[in-house]
Amino acid sequence: MINPSEFREWGHKMVDWISDYYENIEEYPVKSQVAPGDIFKQIPDSAPASGESMDEIWNDFQKIILPGITHWQHPGFMAYFPANTSYPSLLAEMLTSALGAQCMIWDTSPAAAELEEQMMNWLGKLIGIPSSWEGSIQSTASEATLCAILSAREQVTDFTVNERGLQGHPHFRVYASKQIHSSIEKAVKIAGLGKENFVPIETDENFAMKASSLKEAIEEDLRNGNQPLCIVSGLGTTGSTAIDPLEEISAIAAKYKVWLHIDAAYAGSVLILPEYQHLISGLEQADSFVFNPHKWLMTNFDCSAYFVKDKGALIRTFEILPEYLKTNQDDQVNNYRDWGIPLGRRFRALKLWFVMRNFGVEGMQKILRNHITWAQEIESDISQHPDYELMAPVPFNLICFRYAPHSVDPNSWSKLNKMIVDRIKSSGSLYLTHTVLHGQYTIRLVAGQPYQTKDNLTNAWNQIQETATHCLQEFLSS
Ligand SMILES: *Cc1c(COP(=O)(O)O)cnc(C)c1O
């Protein structure tokens, strides 16, 4: 077992390794190139009976684990959505691990509770959340959305489902666009409402919810004796960062008195730019809002910011007060155990504090504005290129497009584009993923890494064009 002086030595060694890793990250293939089972078969079937040296463990980390890692912080990582980290966030995470504090209630670490309260205030102010709203850090947007649906369920039943279960109630209906993230349907299932009561709403040509279809669905449910429970409005869907029409949706939510939750998991970070704050006009009518600083705000996973208009509904939904958790301060402080699902909580506010202080608001704004500008420059190149097609609007920094060369039958474009994405994934220098829009295979490219440069984006676009040309030649000659 490591003793304190060895810990010091290994700690220094690992910080050095981490620094080298970040400085030379482009030497690794961005997407892990291993085959299924490659890693598993190198790990022994049981834990060792006697302790092994750090040297052996460290060697195996480099030999076995690293080849099986996809390097999410590589500047060629333009797949999915980013999972940002940054130097200040990493440092804070080290301290959080070192303190090893369980921050379930105020008493178990007052600084964690009070810093969390103030960090949620900072974030809320930064992105334009009404000052009367409050919030807490959740582990994921999926968890926050589940909290929203459970709170809606309890509020509409006067907190009786928690007491007596769902028997005797009408079907509770949850509405969201067909493009909404799968976490909404998952939350409907977990909340015991039944997946059939998730009502997918049609979208328009820009993949945004059609408010008129939402209204029709609610009215039909009312005619059939179902109870509209919650509407989830997307700000930046996962497929194409589509933006649902919040003002129209919030008017409908107000008219029918339905809980309105906003899923801004990815794109919510953009609200730190004043020029985007119009995207949440209508928010005053809503009940809850979630976005993930762990996606596009320089903060390590996990850190999901969940804001609610009425913290009373949230707390009444989740509170528990067994004798062993009672303290003298319960009426003066936030006990975050009652603001969500888990009891135990990590000290996650620390990394937000480090990040927001070290980058400053202007520093964070500059990074996001760069991402958006660079992505939109490539968008403009794509739109002017005769052999490429944009597949969706580019409101932020995600570009959805495809290669559409006239020398190939349009029916084969999906096959050709898949070939391009597969080729790029195995290149080691760039990683892109895909989605399906209008029934067509679509390439997604996201510019969202804190340490990315304009050159990384230019190189990516050049590599895409070269790869596409090669794939076309192969395709035509096959
Ligand atoms: C990523 C994402 C989610 C899920 O986020 P988790 O924090 O991983 O649960 C939900 N909604 C949207 C729009 C997303 O982009």
The ligand as a MOL file (V3000), in Angstrom:
LIG
                    3D

  0  0  0     0  0            999 V3000
M  V30 BEGIN CTAB
M  V30 COUNTS 15 15 0 0 0
M  V30 BEGIN ATOM
M  V30 1 C -26.7650 15.4150 -23.4690 0
M  V30 2 C -28.2030 15.7390 -23.4630 0
M  V30 3 C -29.0610 15.2040 -22.4960 0
M  V30 4 C -28.6090 14.1860 -21.4840 0
M  V30 5 O -27.6250 14.7000 -20.6740 0
M  V30 6 P -27.0320 13.8650 -19.4430 0
M  V30 7 O -26.4710 14.9230 -18.5670 0
M  V30 8 O -26.0030 12.9680 -20.0240 0
M  V30 9 O -28.1330 13.1090 -18.8360 0
M  V30 10 C -30.3760 15.6090 -22.4790 0
M  V30 11 N -30.8310 16.4920 -23.3740 0
M  V30 12 C -30.0500 17.0210 -24.3380 0
M  V30 13 C -30.6140 18.0110 -25.2950 0
M  V30 14 C -28.7100 16.6570 -24.4100 0
M  V30 15 O -27.9330 17.1910 -25.3500 0
M  V30 END ATOM
M  V30 BEGIN BOND
M  V30 1 1 1 2
M  V30 2 1 2 3
M  V30 3 2 2 14
M  V30 4 1 3 4
M  V30 5 2 3 10
M  V30 6 1 4 5
M  V30 7 1 5 6
M  V30 8 2 6 7
M  V30 9 1 6 8
M  V30 10 1 6 9
M  V30 11 1 10 11
M  V30 12 2 11 12
M  V30 13 1 12 13
M  V30 14 1 12 14
M  V30 15 1 14 15
M  V30 END BOND
M  V30 END CTAB
M  END
